[in-house]
Amino acid sequence: MKFIRSLFVVIALISIYFATPQPVMVRHTVPTRITQHHDAAPLNIMVLGDSISVGCNDTPLSGWCGNLSAMLNSRGIAHTISAHAISGYSCGALANGFAARFDQIKPNLVIMNCGTNDVPNSQQTRDAMGTSWRIMVEYSHTHGAMVLPIFVQYSNREINDIAGRGWLLPGEGQANDTIYVNWSLYINATPRWFVGLADLQKVPGDLNYLIGGNDGIHPNAFGHSVYASVFYRAMRDFYGWPDDVREPCGLWGHRINVYGPPNHTPCTAMS
């Protein structure tokens, strides 16, 4: 009888356990931190971007992707670069086709160069941009890719005012604020999702770096080389790459007032 009573108790406990909703354990695959580039699997990079990054769609690569690829090749770092970069697209527009393009490329690193075409000047538009940004970060992580987020470059005030694109200037600052707020939510809780942070605010929006004429937005050849240096330096510590790419000069960091004069010293060479 004692054995039978004990058996009933065990059965009752098992019944209670399975009748009570149990927490669902979600396992996320976190890529292993790479400390030596020569021991690492080849990088399969997906560049997310707008017209700033359209050269990343080219064969052979052009724009800043061509410069970055040359940097990696010269240091023996195996890699491929593909892109989901469409001129004029906002973060929201890029998010709409992101999953399909990601599944096609199957990257292990996503460079998120979006935000130039966003104008998040209200809480509603900031929320919408932030949601799109987070969707792409979450999808990248849950499908095995690391993420390199960016702050967008500021364009040239005078050229854009003349060309009727003055709206870009406040939009760029507001986009960077939105990216910063959303990135901050993750970096403290899930720092291993990111390989670093690339700050393209380090690229001054003056004619040393831009195409010029009536184009106060897109980088020229020197601007592309500076972009590549910013991206390389943002990733080098995580991947253990050589520390032989200098910090670009002419830095102005975060501009507090996007309409104020840029605080930088223009230059024509790395320093």
BAFI-3210 file (N, C-alpha, C; in Angstrom, 3 decimals, decimal comma, padded with zeros to 6 digits):
// residues 271
n [1|2|3|4|5|6|7|8|9|10|11|12|13|14|15|16|17|18|19|20|21|22|23|24|25|26|27|28|29|30|31|32|33|34|35|36|37|38|39|40|41|42|43|44|45|46|47|48|49|50|51|52|53|54|55|56|57|58|59|60|61|62|63|64|65|66|67|68|69|70|71|72|73|74|75|76|77|78|79|80|81|82|83|84|85|86|87|88|89|90|91|92|93|94|95|96|97|98|99|100|101|102|103|104|105|106|107|108|109|110|111|112|113|114|115|116|117|118|119|120|121|122|123|124|125|126|127|128|129|130|131|132|133|134|135|136|137|138|139|140|141|142|143|144|145|146|147|148|149|150|151|152|153|154|155|156|157|158|159|160|161|162|163|164|165|166|167|168|169|170|171|172|173|174|175|176|177|178|179|180|181|182|183|184|185|186|187|188|189|190|191|192|193|194|195|196|197|198|199|200|201|202|203|204|205|206|207|208|209|210|211|212|213|214|215|216|217|218|219|220|221|222|223|224|225|226|227|228|229|230|231|232|233|234|235|236|237|238|239|240|241|242|243|244|245|246|247|248|249|250|251|252|253|254|255|256|257|258|259|260|261|262|263|264|265|266|267|268|269|270|271]
n.u [000,836|001,971|003,807|002,058|000,674|002,776|003,341|001,017|001,326|003,616|002,630|000,641|002,135|003,583|001,471|000,560|002,796|002,922|000,494|000,745|001,604|004,742|007,816|008,970|011,935|014,071|016,565|019,258|021,566|024,738|027,319|030,719|033,257|035,828|039,288|041,649|042,314|043,296|042,552|039,870|036,587|035,794|034,723|031,427|029,966|027,149|025,987|023,855|022,081|021,728|021,890|024,424|025,847|025,710|027,698|028,448|026,887|028,017|029,869|033,079|033,449|032,757|033,001|032,943|032,935|034,608|037,058|037,217|037,255|039,691|041,437|041,043|041,841|044,571|045,548|045,233|042,712|040,095|037,102|033,762|031,662|028,421|025,318|022,383|021,375|019,781|019,105|017,813|016,283|014,757|015,306|013,023|011,990|014,080|013,951|011,682|012,346|014,355|014,650|014,326|016,478|018,589|018,347|019,044|021,728|022,926|024,627|027,390|027,928|026,413|026,417|024,956|024,107|022,035|019,645|020,153|018,146|016,005|013,661|013,051|011,140|009,163|007,492|006,108|007,305|009,901|009,503|008,657|010,934|012,757|011,574|011,845|014,642|015,260|013,983|015,629|018,063|017,345|016,564|018,949|020,580|019,169|019,458|022,085|024,054|026,459|026,307|027,082|026,366|025,735|026,332|024,949|026,476|026,847|025,592|026,411|025,643|025,330|025,276|023,070|020,996|020,843|020,164|017,652|017,403|017,406|016,065|017,395|019,389|018,424|017,126|019,176|020,503|018,363|017,909|020,288|020,024|017,838|018,877|020,896|019,440|018,050|020,153|021,414|019,625|020,196|023,002|023,869|022,514|022,811|025,582|027,145|026,004|027,003|029,704|031,004|030,897|030,274|031,058|030,007|029,767|032,205|033,130|033,582|031,160|032,195|033,755|036,146|035,583|033,234|031,297|030,550|029,686|026,335|025,855|025,743|025,907|026,868|029,831|033,102|035,987|038,043|036,458|035,252|037,459|037,936|035,557|035,908|038,091|036,979|035,076|036,757|038,314|036,300|035,708|038,045|039,097|037,324|037,579|040,270|042,094|044,974|046,312|046,708|045,549|044,990|043,347|040,878|041,367|040,143|037,985|034,762|033,119|030,179|027,729|026,253|024,512|023,026|022,815|024,781|028,176|030,515|032,721|035,668|038,798|039,513|041,151|043,520|044,685|045,302|045,795]
n.v [-001,207|001,221|001,613|001,883|004,214|006,037|005,869|006,961|009,618|010,453|010,236|012,175|014,511|014,620|014,996|017,528|019,084|018,893|019,970|022,589|025,612|025,780|027,627|028,793|027,927|029,709|029,237|031,054|031,309|032,323|033,745|032,692|034,605|035,998|035,875|035,786|036,559|034,769|032,320|032,262|031,600|032,355|035,697|036,520|039,062|041,131|044,066|046,497|049,116|052,428|054,779|055,609|053,312|051,931|050,976|048,628|046,699|046,151|044,326|044,017|044,906|048,285|051,750|052,405|049,800|048,470|049,584|048,692|045,915|045,658|046,405|044,262|042,083|042,662|042,105|039,460|038,501|036,465|036,841|037,699|040,083|041,225|042,900|044,605|047,130|050,013|052,803|055,741|054,469|054,148|053,124|051,688|050,895|049,281|047,292|045,907|044,160|042,756|040,182|038,256|038,853|038,488|035,723|034,783|035,570|034,657|035,724|036,121|038,424|041,570|044,765|047,642|050,107|052,250|054,960|057,494|058,437|058,696|060,632|061,134|062,951|063,103|061,572|059,355|058,743|058,290|056,034|054,232|054,040|053,042|050,570|049,231|049,144|047,529|045,139|044,224|043,898|041,927|039,806|039,274|038,421|036,130|034,456|033,816|035,795|038,380|041,898|045,100|048,148|051,562|055,124|057,661|059,651|063,216|065,485|068,099|071,363|073,812|073,109|071,385|073,037|074,823|073,030|072,303|070,385|070,761|069,605|067,291|067,732|068,199|065,746|063,841|064,155|063,491|060,869|059,650|060,017|058,332|055,832|055,635|055,533|053,086|051,272|051,516|050,184|047,543|047,158|047,072|044,876|042,782|042,582|040,888|040,589|042,365|043,564|045,876|049,449|051,699|054,966|057,196|059,868|060,818|061,482|064,319|066,543|067,983|069,392|068,082|065,478|064,836|064,378|066,819|069,775|069,807|067,864|067,163|065,022|062,379|060,378|061,119|059,716|059,868|060,121|057,580|055,982|056,836|056,064|053,263|052,957|053,745|051,690|049,417|049,934|049,900|047,226|045,828|045,155|043,250|041,125|040,654|041,812|043,284|046,236|048,538|050,491|053,813|056,296|058,188|061,616|064,996|064,849|065,269|064,197|063,704|065,862|068,397|070,441|070,368|072,387|074,102|075,398|073,013|071,344|070,800|069,938|070,185|067,865|066,164|063,760|060,685|060,775]
n.w [000,000|000,788|-001,246|-003,415|-002,713|-002,856|-005,550|-006,644|-005,775|-007,208|-009,847|-009,714|-009,314|-011,708|-013,481|-012,714|-013,403|-016,233|-016,850|-016,208|-017,809|-019,352|-019,449|-022,616|-024,096|-026,000|-028,263|-029,288|-031,887|-031,389|-033,069|-032,834|-031,305|-033,220|-033,141|-034,561|-037,837|-039,729|-038,874|-039,189|-040,546|-043,964|-044,512|-045,259|-046,480|-046,267|-047,537|-046,488|-047,862|-049,396|-052,089|-051,410|-051,200|-053,605|-055,333|-054,226|-055,302|-057,707|-060,254|-061,283|-057,753|-056,791|-055,687|-052,135|-051,264|-053,050|-052,295|-049,611|-050,022|-051,361|-049,303|-047,523|-049,100|-049,468|-047,006|-046,681|-045,948|-046,236|-048,078|-049,181|-050,806|-050,967|-051,823|-050,621|-051,765|-052,639|-054,522|-053,065|-051,152|-047,964|-044,502|-043,843|-046,366|-047,229|-045,311|-046,048|-048,162|-047,053|-045,740|-047,785|-049,486|-047,701|-047,187|-049,649|-049,953|-047,610|-045,445|-043,062|-041,851|-041,552|-042,836|-041,872|-043,533|-043,609|-043,577|-044,543|-046,262|-044,622|-042,790|-039,880|-038,301|-036,426|-033,611|-034,502|-037,007|-036,156|-034,549|-036,513|-038,192|-036,313|-035,707|-038,181|-038,374|-036,150|-036,885|-038,969|-037,642|-035,744|-037,425|-038,744|-036,602|-035,560|-037,677|-037,808|-038,348|-037,720|-036,869|-038,176|-037,251|-038,371|-038,121|-040,075|-042,701|-042,702|-045,091|-047,509|-046,601|-048,043|-050,808|-050,884|-050,054|-052,208|-054,221|-053,479|-051,542|-048,832|-046,731|-046,128|-044,232|-041,430|-041,329|-041,411|-038,939|-037,244|-038,034|-037,192|-034,435|-033,973|-034,748|-032,819|-030,391|-030,674|-031,109|-028,639|-026,981|-027,475|-027,202|-024,569|-023,507|-025,350|-026,407|-027,951|-030,380|-032,172|-034,225|-033,881|-034,255|-036,809|-037,509|-039,613|-039,428|-039,155|-041,600|-043,226|-044,667|-046,970|-049,944|-050,311|-049,937|-051,208|-054,262|-055,479|-057,449|-058,182|-056,390|-053,238|-051,554|-052,173|-051,836|-053,201|-054,956|-053,045|-050,771|-050,788|-050,145|-047,556|-046,310|-046,475|-044,774|-042,325|-041,954|-041,884|-039,591|-037,699|-037,498|-036,980|-034,386|-033,354|-035,199|-035,110|-036,895|-038,595|-037,094|-038,878|-040,376|-040,682|-038,631|-040,221|-041,258|-040,598|-038,871|-037,379|-035,574|-033,535|-034,570|-032,849|-033,540|-036,504|-038,330|-037,761|-038,217|-039,463|-037,275|-038,031|-039,615|-042,850|-045,069|-047,203|-047,061|-045,274|-041,740]
ca.u [000,000|002,858|004,352|000,985|000,445|003,905|003,195|-000,026|001,896|004,497|001,778|-000,039|003,116|003,859|000,281|000,551|003,891|002,590|-000,709|001,127|002,381|006,167|008,463|009,562|013,341|014,466|018,023|019,813|022,926|025,611|028,591|031,890|034,141|037,017|040,421|042,705|041,638|043,752|041,882|038,437|035,890|035,721|033,628|030,434|029,417|025,999|025,883|022,522|022,301|021,033|022,791|025,779|026,498|025,309|028,847|028,571|026,147|028,715|030,850|033,677|032,992|033,230|032,651|033,703|033,083|035,820|038,192|037,272|037,679|041,132|042,095|040,988|042,683|045,989|045,909|044,979|041,453|039,152|035,792|032,923|030,786|027,210|024,589|020,967|021,538|018,886|019,114|016,601|015,527|014,852|015,445|011,777|011,906|015,074|013,486|010,639|012,938|015,598|014,717|014,525|017,847|019,452|018,304|019,749|023,170|023,342|025,848|027,707|028,076|025,577|026,756|023,656|024,328|020,771|019,227|020,338|016,885|014,955|013,445|012,208|010,951|008,058|007,588|005,592|008,305|011,033|009,110|008,623|012,321|013,343|011,024|012,490|016,040|015,296|013,604|016,791|019,035|016,852|016,603|020,366|021,082|018,529|019,876|023,504|024,965|026,790|025,818|027,853|025,510|026,454|025,718|025,065|027,267|026,141|025,885|026,828|024,490|025,173|024,880|021,717|020,042|020,692|019,523|016,314|017,417|017,734|015,424|018,295|020,256|017,829|016,792|020,351|020,669|017,258|018,141|021,350|019,451|016,980|019,782|021,579|018,500|017,762|021,404|021,651|018,780|020,803|024,424|024,077|021,927|023,264|026,733|027,774|025,339|027,632|031,161|031,507|030,014|030,949|030,517|030,289|029,830|033,629|033,435|032,997|030,384|032,728|034,096|037,280|035,074|032,007|031,386|030,520|028,698|025,050|025,751|026,340|025,570|027,596|031,288|033,964|036,933|038,691|035,444|035,113|038,600|037,747|034,511|036,491|038,925|036,079|034,510|037,818|038,675|035,182|035,641|039,358|039,324|036,513|038,102|041,700|042,834|046,110|046,001|047,593|044,765|044,955|042,093|040,737|041,452|038,980|036,863|033,972|032,362|028,729|027,363|025,120|023,598|023,322|022,873|025,948|029,367|031,179|033,943|036,655|039,860|039,572|042,482|043,538|045,411|045,104|046,759]
ca.v [000,000|002,372|001,772|002,355|005,631|006,805|005,905|007,951|010,954|010,738|010,466|013,464|015,581|014,676|015,569|018,968|019,712|019,019|020,777|023,984|026,115|025,868|028,664|028,342|028,281|030,017|029,179|031,881|030,970|033,495|033,412|032,734|035,744|035,647|036,630|035,797|036,483|033,638|031,114|032,470|031,266|033,531|036,618|036,696|040,344|041,715|045,499|047,065|050,533|053,211|055,170|055,730|052,001|051,185|050,293|047,295|045,785|046,018|043,269|043,941|045,875|049,656|052,542|052,095|048,344|048,113|049,957|047,790|044,605|045,732|046,390|042,909|041,228|042,945|041,574|038,025|038,220|035,887|037,476|038,065|041,213|041,378|044,053|044,938|048,579|050,559|054,263|056,404|053,672|054,384|051,885|050,938|050,265|048,207|046,211|045,135|043,087|042,327|038,749|037,492|039,079|037,828|034,281|034,515|035,767|033,898|036,344|036,000|039,795|042,556|046,168|048,303|051,501|052,873|056,093|058,772|058,860|058,772|061,936|060,809|064,232|063,003|060,328|058,275|058,347|057,704|054,681|053,395|053,766|052,167|049,226|048,645|048,886|046,384|043,940|043,749|043,424|040,667|038,752|038,933|037,643|034,819|033,633|033,499|036,834|039,517|043,163|046,329|049,312|052,790|056,443|058,149|060,841|064,461|066,000|069,494|072,237|074,827|072,473|070,833|074,141|075,316|071,984|072,021|069,201|071,196|068,700|066,198|068,030|067,771|064,325|063,026|064,170|062,745|059,448|059,189|059,925|057,135|054,669|055,584|055,089|051,666|050,542|051,520|049,170|046,233|047,011|046,710|043,565|041,752|043,140|039,917|040,621|043,383|043,508|047,215|050,528|052,561|056,315|057,951|061,283|061,155|061,885|065,659|066,784|069,069|068,985|067,155|064,121|064,641|064,530|068,241|070,239|069,886|066,656|067,374|063,857|061,142|060,508|060,968|058,608|059,987|059,793|056,123|055,402|057,146|055,144|051,932|053,001|053,778|050,350|048,497|050,202|049,517|045,766|045,179|044,573|042,048|040,049|040,461|042,225|044,167|047,622|049,303|051,468|055,002|057,010|059,261|062,958|065,824|064,316|066,213|063,459|063,933|067,270|068,700|071,280|070,022|073,591|074,879|075,123|071,772|071,508|069,859|070,488|069,394|067,386|065,389|062,504|060,090|061,273]
ca.w [000,000|000,842|-002,603|-004,294|-002,399|-003,399|-007,004|-006,937|-005,556|-008,353|-011,020|-009,522|-009,534|-013,148|-014,126|-012,432|-014,157|-017,653|-016,988|-016,004|-018,939|-019,078|-020,256|-023,869|-024,176|-027,369|-028,380|-030,348|-032,263|-031,338|-033,702|-031,974|-031,513|-033,982|-032,632|-035,559|-039,128|-040,529|-038,376|-039,285|-041,783|-044,834|-044,274|-046,311|-046,056|-046,949|-047,301|-046,582|-048,074|-050,418|-053,175|-050,873|-051,274|-054,794|-055,920|-053,622|-056,171|-058,983|-060,505|-059,951|-056,774|-056,916|-054,521|-050,929|-051,150|-053,765|-051,445|-048,465|-050,503|-051,628|-047,996|-046,973|-049,945|-049,242|-045,688|-046,690|-045,255|-047,198|-047,937|-050,322|-050,499|-051,772|-051,297|-050,792|-051,778|-053,655|-054,467|-052,594|-050,188|-046,529|-043,730|-043,943|-047,680|-047,265|-044,440|-046,728|-048,962|-046,399|-045,436|-049,018|-049,944|-046,715|-047,409|-050,899|-049,760|-046,429|-044,915|-041,641|-041,368|-042,232|-042,606|-041,988|-043,929|-044,023|-042,768|-045,247|-046,869|-043,609|-042,154|-038,721|-037,612|-035,468|-032,852|-035,335|-038,005|-035,422|-034,165|-037,716|-038,586|-035,302|-035,886|-039,361|-038,000|-035,236|-037,638|-039,708|-036,652|-035,179|-038,446|-038,955|-035,467|-035,440|-038,812|-037,714|-038,825|-036,893|-037,423|-037,999|-037,475|-038,719|-038,112|-041,448|-042,959|-042,974|-046,425|-047,568|-046,400|-049,080|-052,066|-050,771|-050,013|-053,580|-055,017|-052,958|-050,674|-047,483|-045,765|-045,772|-043,094|-040,160|-041,395|-041,100|-037,490|-036,627|-038,307|-036,298|-033,091|-033,932|-034,747|-031,534|-029,356|-030,848|-030,872|-027,193|-026,361|-027,674|-026,939|-023,164|-023,229|-026,290|-027,115|-028,860|-031,684|-032,997|-034,370|-033,615|-034,681|-037,783|-037,411|-040,831|-039,106|-039,232|-042,974|-043,377|-045,869|-047,780|-051,305|-050,329|-049,778|-051,973|-055,711|-055,779|-058,417|-057,484|-055,574|-051,920|-050,736|-052,450|-051,717|-054,368|-054,807|-051,739|-049,779|-050,739|-049,421|-046,141|-045,865|-046,288|-043,572|-041,164|-041,774|-041,476|-038,199|-036,838|-037,385|-036,841|-033,063|-033,218|-036,034|-034,912|-038,086|-038,311|-036,752|-039,758|-041,135|-039,839|-038,438|-041,205|-040,700|-040,854|-038,109|-036,589|-034,568|-033,521|-034,661|-031,978|-034,311|-037,890|-039,148|-037,376|-039,025|-039,053|-036,495|-038,553|-040,436|-044,097|-045,400|-048,437|-046,844|-043,953|-040,772]
c.u [000,868|003,428|003,303|000,696|001,551|003,784|002,137|000,505|002,761|003,671|001,091|000,907|003,433|002,698|000,234|001,596|003,487|001,334|-000,399|001,936|003,841|006,794|009,089|010,998|013,714|015,994|018,461|021,241|023,760|026,950|029,760|032,756|035,419|038,177|041,583|042,085|042,065|043,157|040,376|037,879|035,826|034,520|032,713|029,607|028,219|025,922|024,442|022,682|021,454|022,047|024,217|026,555|026,210|026,486|029,062|027,763|026,917|029,606|031,804|033,175|033,550|032,793|033,476|033,858|034,316|037,062|038,341|037,756|039,181|041,925|042,160|041,881|044,159|046,469|045,574|043,703|040,429|037,758|035,058|032,039|029,636|026,389|023,085|020,944|020,752|018,791|017,762|015,840|015,808|015,090|014,183|011,637|012,887|014,627|012,466|011,206|014,140|015,697|014,999|015,954|018,845|019,508|019,019|021,260|023,717|024,645|026,143|028,039|027,200|026,049|025,501|023,818|023,030|020,453|019,352|019,023|015,722|014,870|012,522|012,000|009,734|008,214|007,123|006,634|009,563|010,720|009,140|010,041|012,982|012,863|011,690|013,934|016,141|014,927|014,824|017,887|018,613|016,945|018,048|020,866|020,493|018,874|021,401|024,480|025,226|026,341|026,834|026,920|026,353|025,630|025,959|025,915|026,356|026,552|026,173|025,621|024,271|024,673|023,442|020,658|019,773|019,909|018,126|016,237|017,784|017,140|016,355|019,045|019,629|017,490|017,956|020,606|019,594|017,410|019,211|020,858|018,622|017,833|020,440|020,667|018,261|018,999|021,689|020,822|019,437|022,199|024,710|023,590|022,518|024,482|027,341|027,041|026,103|029,143|031,801|030,464|030,806|030,281|030,908|030,112|031,280|034,035|032,798|032,259|030,900|033,284|035,405|036,801|033,897|032,225|031,384|029,536|027,379|024,813|026,497|026,132|026,580|029,109|031,994|034,961|037,646|037,706|035,227|036,248|038,476|036,647|035,107|037,344|038,076|035,514|035,564|038,141|037,554|035,172|036,934|039,556|038,550|037,119|039,602|042,537|044,005|045,653|046,906|046,825|044,542|043,549|041,995|040,814|040,204|037,767|036,079|033,100|030,878|028,446|026,123|024,069|023,892|023,379|024,074|027,152|030,055|032,494|034,955|037,707|039,945|041,012|042,400|044,295|045,074|046,156|046,829]
c.v [001,254|002,670|002,364|003,827|006,499|006,946|006,929|009,382|011,363|011,056|011,824|014,621|015,737|015,331|017,070|019,682|019,940|019,841|022,258|024,463|026,314|026,953|028,070|028,832|028,475|030,061|030,023|031,429|032,241|033,121|033,591|033,938|035,282|036,502|036,685|035,598|035,266|032,321|031,164|031,932|032,511|034,397|036,657|037,913|040,725|043,187|045,930|048,557|051,144|053,605|055,384|054,436|051,244|050,485|048,901|046,258|045,428|044,780|043,746|045,054|047,260|050,425|052,126|050,592|047,855|048,437|049,009|046,409|044,584|045,716|044,968|041,962|041,424|042,416|040,086|037,627|037,748|036,470|037,503|039,222|041,232|042,489|043,949|046,457|049,162|052,066|054,806|055,667|054,103|053,051|051,029|050,223|049,109|047,016|045,326|043,975|042,439|040,815|037,918|037,633|038,418|036,325|033,890|034,580|034,863|034,457|035,921|037,369|040,712|043,947|046,989|049,792|052,109|054,026|057,429|059,309|058,877|060,199|061,717|062,034|064,254|061,689|059,139|057,805|057,786|056,268|053,744|053,046|052,810|050,731|048,524|048,270|047,637|045,084|043,362|043,241|042,062|039,529|038,321|038,028|036,238|033,901|033,540|034,544|037,873|040,785|044,266|047,500|050,544|054,015|057,047|059,411|062,049|064,980|067,506|070,432|073,155|074,215|071,985|071,923|074,660|074,321|071,622|070,778|069,575|070,310|067,574|066,477|067,697|066,290|063,442|062,977|063,375|061,246|058,893|059,078|058,647|055,869|054,522|055,040|053,587|050,808|050,445|050,464|047,798|046,113|046,634|045,303|042,462|042,244|042,187|039,802|041,494|043,204|044,854|048,234|051,436|053,933|057,119|059,448|061,767|061,608|063,249|065,821|067,977|068,509|068,214|065,715|063,803|064,884|065,994|068,574|070,458|068,657|066,873|066,208|062,723|061,338|060,388|059,832|058,661|059,658|058,298|055,481|055,663|056,264|053,773|051,885|053,002|052,383|049,351|048,688|049,807|048,017|045,111|044,518|043,275|040,881|039,828|040,836|043,126|045,607|048,542|050,234|052,665|055,582|058,105|060,636|063,752|065,385|065,444|065,509|063,744|065,426|067,514|069,495|071,071|071,253|074,467|074,558|073,858|072,044|070,482|070,604|069,661|068,993|066,507|064,079|061,967|060,647|060,323]
c.w [000,000|-000,534|-003,541|-004,029|-002,969|-004,909|-007,403|-006,787|-006,738|-009,589|-010,916|-009,798|-011,009|-013,881|-013,917|-013,271|-015,605|-017,887|-016,859|-017,196|-018,546|-019,953|-021,500|-023,934|-025,636|-027,422|-029,568|-030,629|-032,288|-031,966|-032,744|-032,312|-032,194|-033,488|-033,612|-036,927|-039,922|-040,052|-038,615|-040,591|-042,649|-044,496|-045,490|-045,920|-046,922|-046,556|-047,515|-046,800|-049,164|-051,483|-052,704|-051,100|-052,560|-055,472|-055,370|-054,384|-057,435|-059,037|-061,594|-059,038|-057,078|-055,686|-053,309|-050,723|-051,893|-052,960|-050,254|-048,895|-050,783|-050,322|-047,435|-047,783|-049,644|-047,901|-045,568|-045,982|-046,281|-046,986|-049,266|-049,872|-051,496|-051,143|-051,509|-050,686|-052,944|-053,469|-054,013|-051,518|-048,753|-045,816|-043,846|-045,264|-047,787|-046,411|-045,145|-047,543|-048,322|-046,245|-046,691|-049,529|-048,999|-046,985|-048,694|-050,709|-048,661|-045,829|-043,490|-041,034|-042,212|-041,833|-042,894|-042,276|-044,468|-043,095|-043,458|-045,792|-045,899|-043,067|-040,952|-037,826|-036,698|-034,716|-033,679|-036,349|-037,341|-035,014|-035,372|-038,177|-037,601|-035,425|-037,064|-039,059|-037,130|-035,945|-038,341|-038,776|-036,109|-036,198|-038,689|-037,834|-035,419|-036,608|-038,917|-038,192|-037,738|-037,609|-037,149|-038,290|-037,780|-038,324|-039,481|-041,514|-043,123|-044,343|-046,346|-047,531|-047,596|-050,388|-051,993|-050,666|-051,425|-054,428|-054,517|-052,095|-049,236|-046,407|-045,331|-044,473|-041,747|-040,156|-041,017|-039,603|-036,787|-036,863|-037,383|-034,862|-032,947|-033,907|-033,385|-030,429|-029,458|-030,637|-029,375|-026,477|-026,412|-027,075|-025,493|-022,849|-024,104|-027,077|-028,128|-030,194|-032,676|-033,066|-034,060|-034,019|-035,615|-037,776|-038,639|-040,636|-039,114|-040,628|-043,212|-044,698|-046,645|-049,088|-051,400|-050,403|-050,694|-053,467|-056,111|-056,883|-057,703|-056,605|-054,261|-050,990|-050,920|-052,392|-053,060|-054,106|-053,461|-050,624|-049,650|-049,950|-047,923|-045,549|-045,541|-045,026|-042,305|-040,891|-041,301|-039,996|-037,239|-036,567|-036,920|-035,480|-032,893|-033,976|-035,888|-036,121|-037,701|-038,049|-037,572|-040,687|-040,229|-039,729|-039,490|-040,542|-041,068|-040,063|-037,435|-035,563|-034,658|-033,560|-033,815|-032,740|-035,793|-038,786|-038,796|-038,250|-038,547|-038,345|-036,968|-039,346|-041,699|-044,421|-046,638|-048,275|-045,462|-043,000|-039,588]
res [m|k|f|i|r|s|l|f|v|v|i|a|l|i|s|i|y|f|a|t|p|q|p|v|m|v|r|h|t|v|p|t|r|i|t|q|h|h|d|a|a|p|l|n|i|m|v|l|g|d|s|i|s|v|g|c|n|d|t|p|l|s|g|w|c|g|n|l|s|a|m|l|n|s|r|g|i|a|h|t|i|s|a|h|a|i|s|g|y|s|c|g|a|l|a|n|g|f|a|a|r|f|d|q|i|k|p|n|l|v|i|m|n|c|g|t|n|d|v|p|n|s|q|q|t|r|d|a|m|g|t|s|w|r|i|m|v|e|y|s|h|t|h|g|a|m|v|l|p|i|f|v|q|y|s|n|r|e|i|n|d|i|a|g|r|g|w|l|l|p|g|e|g|q|a|n|d|t|i|y|v|n|w|s|l|y|i|n|a|t|p|r|w|f|v|g|l|a|d|l|q|k|v|p|g|d|l|n|y|l|i|g|g|n|d|g|i|h|p|n|a|f|g|h|s|v|y|a|s|v|f|y|r|a|m|r|d|f|y|g|w|p|d|d|v|r|e|p|c|g|l|w|g|h|r|i|n|v|y|g|p|p|n|h|t|p|c|t|a|m|s]
***
